[in-house]
Amino acid sequence: MGDANIFQFIERTYDLGFVWGLVDKNEEWALVESTKYDNIFVMPFWSSNEIPKKVCTGEWSEYKPHQIAIETFLDDWLVGMHSDVFLVGLDWGESLDGVEYEPLDLLEYFDNL
């Protein structure tokens, strides 16, 4: 995903007022192993609930899409993910893989728009 797709993600989430993540019945958020770094996890987020709905089958059937207000995502989640050494996946496909971003880099993109 290039910069143009990041900006598209940002525009959509600003317009909607929230992002989508995956949460299970124990309120645990979905994490995927990084393909870039050992012992690092990526938390995927989407700008709509279409793909997350499709992901919630098979080994992911215990998860369901869940909204996070954009203000909460920016003010709490991205900073917290940086502290917890998680990466961010944006608008990944059904195979749950794609470009991995450092949370503070994503926050900088949001701040610069």
N, C-alpha and C positions, 0 to 999 in steps of 0.2 A: 504494500500500500504506500503510495507516494504522498507527497505533501498535498496534492490536490484532493486526495481522498480524506486526509486528515481534516482539511478545511470543510469538505462536504459533511463529515461526521460532526464537526463543531457547529456548522450552520443548522443541521437537522436537530441536534440536541438543544441548541438555543431556542429554535422555533417551537419545539415540543415542550421544553422545560424539564426534561429528564433523560436519563440513559437507562438502558435495560441490562441487567445481569442475570445470572442463574443462581438460584438458591434452593437448597433441599429442605426436607421437612424438619430438619434440626437447625434450620437457619444458618447452615454452613454455605458459604459462597463457593461456586465452582472455581477450581484451579486446574491449570494444565501445565505439564512440565515444559519448560523452555527448550526450544530446539537450538538456541544459541549458547546457553550457559548451563553448566552442571549445577544441580542442587538449587535451582532458581525456578519459581513458579510464575505463571502468567495468569492474570484474571481477565477473562474476556468481557467486553461490553459492546452493546449495539445501539444504534440510533433508531431502531424500530424493534418491534417484538416478533417480526415474521421469522427470521432465522432462529432466534432462541426457541421459539415454539417447535421448530423442526428438529432442533438438537435434542430435545427432551424425550428421546426414545432409547431403547437398548440400555447400554451401560449408564446413560444419562437420564433414564426414566424417573429417577427419584428427584430430579430437579424441575423447577418451573421458572419461567421468566418473572422478573421482579423489577419494578421501577425504582430508580433513585433520583430524587430531585437534583437538577443540575447544580444548584448552589451547594448542596450537601456533597455532591460528587467532587466539585472543585475545591471546596473549603476543607473538607474532612478526608474524603476517600483518597485522593491522589497523594496528599501529604502523608497519610497513614500508610499507604502502599509503599511509598518511598522508604519510610521508616522500617517497614516490615520486609523490605528487599523483595517486593513483588514487581513484576512488569505488567504492562497493560496491552491487551489485544483489542483492536478496534474493528468492528463490523466483519469479524471472521465468518467464513462459510460454515456449512454444516459439519465439515471435518475437523472443526476447532483447531485450525492452525492459520498462521499468517504472520505478518510483521509484528514484532514485539517492541514496545516503546517503554522508555523510562518514564515513570509517572510525572516527574517534575518537568521533563521535556514537553509532555502533553499539556501540562498546566501553563507552560510558557506560550505554547501555541494559542491556547484559549485567551491568555492575557494580552497577546499581541493583536487580537482582532478587534 
